[in-house]
Amino acid sequence: MTIRSRFGVVAALMTIMPAIPAAAQTYAEVDRAVLNGIRDGLYPGAVVVIGRRDSILYSRGYGHFTWNPASPVPHADSTLWDIASITKVVATAASAMRLVDQGRLDLDARVGRYLPRFSGGLKNQVTVRMLLDHTSGLKSYVPIYKTAGRSRSRMISLLYAQPLVRPPGDSAQYSDLNAMLLGLLIESVAGTTLDRFADTAVFNPLGMEQTRYSLPARLKRRTAPSGIWRGEPVPGDVNDQNAAAFGGVAGHAGVFSTGKDLARFAQVWLRGGMGPAGPWVRPATMRQFLTKGPRSGTRLLGWDSPELNGAEPSIFGTLISQSAYGHTGFTGTELWVDPTHDLFLVFLTNRAFDPRARDSLKGLKAIRTELSDAAIRLVPHSCAQELVSRC
């Protein structure tokens, strides 16, 4: 692509975006990073929300729902996205944290205490904490749906049958199976379904009015599709097939949310557990979930943290602080929180929809790093600049 034609693509993308205040023009590096992803064919659309504990500094939509320029332009306030593995934090770990805060769940209790079917051999040594920090010893991924079909009960039976491949507590290996079991554990302790408990314990009290599992037809019209079937977009259908086999409600994936709602979630963490109507969880409980185990590597409870001395740049950027934490999703989503900078970033895309790049995951990783650095570099370490809005 020539410089002239590349400029034409970026210019066309910029013309469809809503006007922004003059004070926000300093975010050109943020725009450039996101637009590079569209130009390179990684995703057709995206939203970015950047803010502090009490304010939104920047909020913007880019591109379109699909590669068709006639499709809608994403909006940070109203466009719904399949957030994939960010479900593990927003629904599952957050629900577990509420139960811990209420004294109903013991992090160091055996999983078998709450799920008697998870027992036998070394499984008797696996604790709730090990599911949250991925040190349980379970496999990283198993396509259970291929055997279970669409039977939730069969999915659950096959999940319980999965063997450990490492001694419990020995080392961390990121695994969807941990979060699937956590979803079942939360249902057992709470006495209701995971989606209902997440609504009452997390989404509703935090003002996340549009976040939910299992979208009704009326909401699918404003959902960025994360998959394509027989050449047609399928908005509102969960991309993860194991989650689909669970009926769309699972601990590892299945939640749909907006940039605005995830910003509200991030702000509660920056405020040490203070929700919009008062305390949501105690600061001490939140600190438990932000503490690494002796062998959990970069893993906290539910969250991940940046590896700043790795062979490759962190997807959370090279400028992020050691106190930061975040999570990503297979569909192209990212959320991180940096208490040192009093800053959060929400970056939502539909990378899984129909990427035109050969290796969209690798390309997205580079965009995430570039975007994260741009956000930290361009936001002053104070609230002196004009705000786009307030939550």
C-alpha positions, 0 to 999 in steps of 0.5 A: 500500500502506498503512502498516499493510499494508506493516508486515504484509508486513515482519512476515510476512517477518521471522517466517520468518527464523531467530533471531539473537543479540542482538548482531546486532540492530544490523543492523536497517538491513541487514534493512530494506534487503533487505526493502524489495526483497522488499516492492517486488517486486524479488526473492522471496528473498535472502541477505546475508553481511557480514564481515572478513578473518577473521570473519563478522559477519552472515549471514542469509536473507530471503524465499523461493525464489519468490513462493510462501510455501510455497517454501524460505527461502534460507540463506547456507550452503547455498542456491545462486545463479546468480551470473551476471557474478560468474563473471568474477571468481570463476572467470575472473579468479581462474583467470587470476591463478593462471596469472600467479602460476605464470608461465604467463600474461603479462598483456601478451602478445597474445591471439593468442599463446594463441588464434591464431584471434584475429588480424588487423588491430587484433586483433593489438594486443589483450593479455590485460590488455585483456580483463581490464580491458575495453579490448579494443575488443570490443562490449559484448554480442552475442546469439551464441546466436541464431545458434549455437543450442546448438552450442559450436563454432559459438559459438566460431567466431562469437565469434572473428569479432566485430569490434573497434569501438574501437582496443585500449587506447583506452577501457573498455567492459564486455563479456561477449565479453572474458570469453568469450575469457578462458575459452577462453584459460585452457583453452588455457594450462591444457590443460583445461576452464575448469570443471575448472581453476577447481575445482583452481586456485580453488574447492578450494584456497579451501574453496569446496566448493559453488561449481561450474559445471553443477549436478547434479539433486541440487543443483538442489533447493536452488538459488534459481531465476533464471528461469521457463519456461511458468510454472514455476521452473527452478532450476539452469539458467543464466540467461544464454543465451550461457553456456547455448549454451557448455554452461553453462561460459563465462568470463562466466557459468555459476557457481553459489555460496553466500553462505558460499563467496563470503565465503571468496573475499572474505576471501582478497582481504582477506588479500592472497592468503592462503588457508585452507591457506597462500599462494594467490597472491603479494601482488604478483600480487594487486596487479597485478589491483587496479591500474587502467590509464591508460585503464581508467576504474573497471575493474581486472583482472576487478573494477570499482571504485566511481565516487564522484563520479558523477552518481548514487550508486555501487551500492557505496554512498556510504560505501565507500572508494576502495580498494574493488572489487567486481562485480555480476551480472544475476541480482541478485547483488553482491560487494564488498571494502573493504580500508580498512574491512576489510570485505566484503559478499555480497548474493545475490538472484534478481532475474531470476526473476520480478520484480513491479516494472516496472523491477527493475534500477533498483530493485535498484540503489537497494537495493544502494546503501542496503544497502552504506551500511548495512553500512559505517555499522553495522559498527564499524572494529574486531573488538570486537563479537560474531561470528556465526561464524568461517570 
